[in-house]
Amino acid sequence: MAQVKMYCTDSCPFCRNAEKLLVSKGVEIEKIDSEENAEEFAKIAAEVGSDSVPQIFIDGKHIGGFDDLSELDMDDELDPLLGIA
């Protein structure tokens, strides 16, 4: 199973939707609160070119946000990335 890291906040509905989708696939998520870890998130945001949440990484590869994750799922590309295909 792939390693999933997600920078998020508790109040973000897109973060909750991303978590719900990933959990439905049996994936454990390392959730990192972007507000509590502001310096770390600022570095990540600069690297990926976006300071919105969630920012999702699968096995170290930047996936993007919930819309990107959802699109991968609709295109049947998410399961192989997660190692569940």
Secondary structure, DSSP 4 states (H G I P E B T S, - for coil): ---EEEEE-TT-HHHHHHHHHHHHTT--EEEEETTTTHHHHHHHHHHHT---S-EEEETTEEEESHHHHHHHHHTT-HHHHHT--
